[in-house]
Every structure is written in structure tokens, then in C-alpha cells.
């Protein structure tokens, strides 16, 4: 007899822009988010029996997201995700788990004549600050924070040699190469009992994000990298040391290849090895290296 072994539903791609204003100074702040909220619970009959009486409409989920954003802080995103998820499990007795993902887009305050402008911003379109919250009626709140889409490149200080060589290998060993990647780094927090416990930890979230970002950038720039694998392990290790309330840290780093270009066909123009200056950025295929490091 078939049965529903897993089900969740909700609203995705809810776009929210919140402006907060300091009347005393005239300084304003903007926060742009893309929110996904999915619900689990006693909803099987909506699938098996067409019983919509157990369905909180996805349009209602969207409206709730806007209302919670109006009534509560949206920063740090860990707090907003926890408050939003908690609303659904507290409001509806048949909803037992809410999964909330918040993608915060980066708006950077504009400098005009060397001074930060009070209400004008520039969008950093690549990097986002992401949060995933699992809010459960019985087991509390699990939070994962992340840096996504931070694109970095260094033109030296990276090597890759000593790897397996066999009849399938054409890649040459290198002691000096360009290293570029789109950083996807995440860290899982220890469990929180409820939204109040998350609120009490608010100062930790921004600090952890800044610490993880700074460690990522510093190690990427300064590490004499023997491999992406070894460099990302060092990043995980340092974040675990610096942010004691985390259980694990994970990285996913695609290798954005930039290949040397042989131009010797044009009047003997040398552009490989020590003479390489012009490279060709590649899109695919690309290496993808992942690692998760947990506390022992």
C-alpha cells in the first residue's frame, strides 16, 4: 500500500526589501532578502484525499512573510528566519516543522565626496549571506549560516602536483598557477531551544559572519596552497576555533580555471610557463571540491 513518506510545501522566491530609518540622524538602512518557507506536518490527506482543509495557502505564507518583516527585525537573518518559522509551528497545531531559507543580498553604502551617503547604496550582485532554519515543534531550531557567491582570484601562490598519474591523466603538474573560485562556506550552529534563545544570541551572528569571511579571504590570499583541499581544510579549522558555538563548517569550492594560451604560432610570441601573461577563462567543465569539518 503506497503512503506519503515525505512531504513539504510552501512559498519560494518571496522578494522583500525593508528600509529602516533613523529619524535623529537621517541615516537609512536597506535589507533585501529572497525568502523560501516550506511547511511539514499532518498534511498527507491534501495529497492522498484532496483534503485542502489542512493546507495553509502558499499565498498566506507569502503574506505572513511580509507581515513578520514589518513587525520584527530582519537582521541578522538568523533571527528573522527563526521568528518566521516559529510563527507557523505556533499558529497552526498541525504544522510541526517549518523550513525557512533567507538569502540576503548585499547593498553597500555609497561614498559621495569621500563620505558615506545616508540613503544611497550600490548593489554587490554576486555575494549573498544565506541562512537556513529548521524550526521544529519538538526539537527546537537548527540554524546554518553561509557565505555564497564570493568570487576570489589570486594570480600566484597556488600549486597542484603529486596527484595520481595513470593512463587517464593528461593534466600537467604545476608549482605555480592562477587560483580562482566562487566561495560557498557554511557553518552549523548548536541547536537553539526556541526563537527567544536565538534572539539572545543575536550579537554572535554578525560577528561569526565577519569572522568566517575574514578567515576565508586571509587564508585564500596568504596560504601557499598545495591544493584547494588543504586550503579549505585550514579555513574550516580556523572558523571552528574562532566561533565556538558552531558544530561544523563546510566549503564547496568550484575551480574557475584560467588556461595558458600558446601564442608561439604568431612570430614566436612566448606566452606559456614563466612567460604566461594572457590566459583564457573557462566556464566548464570545472573541478568541484567539497569538505565538511566537524568537532571531534
N, C-alpha and C positions, 0 to 999 in steps of 0.2 A: 504494500500500500504506500503510494507516494505521500510525502509530507514536506512542508516548508522547513528546511534545515537552517536557513539563514535568510534574513530579510531586513532591509532598512530603506528608507526613502526620505526625501526632503527637498530642499531648495538649494540650488547651486548658482554660483556667479551672481550673488547679490552684491551690487556695487554701492558703496557707502562713502560719502565724503563728509567729514564733520569739521566744522570751524569752531574753535574756542577763542573767545575774545577777552582780553584783559582791559576793562574799561579805564583803569587807573593809568596804564602806560600806553594804551593804544596798540600794543603788540598782539598779533593774532597768530594762531597755530592751526595748521591743517593736517588732518589724518585721512588718508584714502585707503580703503580696505575692499577686498573681494572676499565674501563670506560664503561658506558652504555649511549647511546644517542638515544632518541626516538623523532620523529617529528610529529606534528599535523598541520593541515591546510586544504586547499582546495584539498584534496586527495581522496574524496569519489569515483570519477569516476574510480580510479585504482582498486577499489573493485567491483563496480557495472557494469562497462563497459569495463573492461580490458584495460583501458587507461593508459599506463605506462608513458605518457608524463609528468605526474605530480609527478613522483617518482624520488627523489634523491636516487640513488642506495645505499644500505647499505654498499657496498664496498667503495663508495665515502665518506660515513660518517666515516668509519674506517680510510681512508687515511687522511681525514681532521683532525681527532683527532691527528694523528702523526705529521702533519704539524703544527698545533696550538701548540702542545707540544714543537716543535723545536723553534718556533718563539716567544713564550711567556713563562713567569714563570709558573711552575706547582705547586708552593707553594705560599701562602696557597691554599688548594684545592678549597676553596670557590671562589677565583679569577679565577682559571683555568676553573672551571665549568661555571662560568658566561661568560667568554670570548668565550668558545666553543659554548655555547648555543646562545649567541648573534650573532655569525658568521652566523648561519643558518637562523635566522629570518631577518638578514640584507642582506644576499646574495640572498635569494630566496623569492620573493614577495608573493608567495602563501603559504609559511610556516609561521604560526602565533605563534606557541608555540614550544619550544624545552625543553625536559626534560632530564637533564644530572645528572647522578649519578657517583660519583667518590669515589672509595674505595682505601684509601691509606694504604699500608702495611708497617709495622714498621720494619725498619732496624736500628739497634743500633750500634754506632761506637765501634769497638773492642778496648779493652785495651791490650797493649802488654808491659810487664815490667813496669806496673803501669802508662803507658802513653797512651792517645788516639791515635790510629793509623790514619795516614792521609787518607788512602784509603781502609781500611778493615772494614767489618761490620758483625754483627750477626743478623739473622732474628728472630724477635719475631713473631712466626707464628700465634698466637691466636688473639691478639687485632688489630683492624683496626680503622682508622679515616675516617669517611664517610661524604659525602656531597651530598645533593640532591638540584638541582637548577631547578626551573621552570622559563624559560625566555619567557615572553610574549611580543608580538608586542605592545599591548595596555596597559598592566597593570604592566610592569616592571619585576623585578627579585625577586622571593621568594626563600630564602635560608633556608635550615635546615641542621644543623651540628650535628654530632653524634660520640659517642664512642661506639664501638661494639666489643663484644667478650672479654671484660676484665674480666678474671676469678679470683674470690677472695674467700677466705675462712677464717673464724675465728672459733676457737675451743671452745669458750665460749662467754658469753655476749649477748646471744640471747635466748628469751623465746617465748612461744606461749601458752596462756591459756585464759579461759573465753569465748571461742567461743561457737557457738550453739551446744548443745548436744541433740540428739534425737535418734530415733530407727535406724537411718542410721549411727550412729557415732561409730567408733572403735578407733579413734586416741586418745591417751592419752595426757593429758595436760603436759606441761613441762616448768620448770622455768630455764632450762639451757640446751642448745643444740648446736651442730655444725651448723653454717650457711654458706652456700656456694652458689654462683650464677655466672652466666655469665652476666655481666652488659651490657645493651643496653640503653644508655642515649642519648637523642636528645634535641636540643633547636632550636626553630624557631626564625629567625631574623625578625625585622621590614622590610617592603618592601623597596627595592632599586629601584631607577628610572631607572638605566642602569648600564652597566659594569664599567663606569667611577666612579659612586658612590660606587660600590663595591671596586674598586681599592683604593679609598680614605679612605676606612675603613680597609685596609689590616692589620694594626697593631692590630686591635681588635680581629681578628680571632684566631691567635695562642694563644693570652692571654686568650681568652674565653675557648678554648680547655684545656689549662693547668689549669685554674681555676675550670672548671667543673670536670676534672679528680681528682684534689687535694681534692675538696669538697667530691666527691664520696668516695675516699679512706679513708679520715679522718673520715667522719661520719660512714662509714661501720665499721671501726676499733674501734672507740671510743663510738659510741652510744650504750647505754644499751637498746637493741632493744626489744620492746614489741611485734613487728610484723614487717614483711617485709613492710607492707603497711605504717606503721607510719614512719619507717626509710626512705623510698623512698620519702615520702612527705617532710620530713625535707631537703633532698637533693635538691628537686625541689625548695623549698622555698629559700634556701641559694643561689642557682645559679641565680634565678631571682633577688635577691638583689645584687649579685656581678657583673652581666652582664646586665646593664640597657637597652641595645639595643635589648634585646630579648622580644618576646611576650609570649612565653610559653615554658615549659620544660616538657619532658615526660621520663618515665622509663619503661622498660619491664624487669622484673627480674624472671627468672625461679629458682625454688628452687631445688638445686642439693642435693638431700637427701643422708645422710650417716646414716645408721641404726645401732643401737646397735645389738650385736651378743651374744646370750645366749650360754655360753660355760660350763654351770654348769653340763652338761652331762658327761664332762671329769673330773672325780675325784673332782667334786665340785668346779671347777675353776670359780671364780666370775668375770664377765665382763659386768655387767649391772648397771644402776644407777650411784652411786658415784664410782663404781669400773670399769666403762667402759673405755677401752683404745683401743680396737680393734673394728673397725667399718667396715661396708660393703657399699662402694659407690654404689648408684643406678643410673640407666640410665632412666627408665621410669616405670610407669607414674610419672609425677612430677607436683608440683604446679607451676602456672604461674600467676604472679601478675603484673598488669599494672596500670599506673597512669599518668595523664597529669594535670599540674597545670598552670593556665593562670593568667595574671594580671587582677585585677578587673577593 
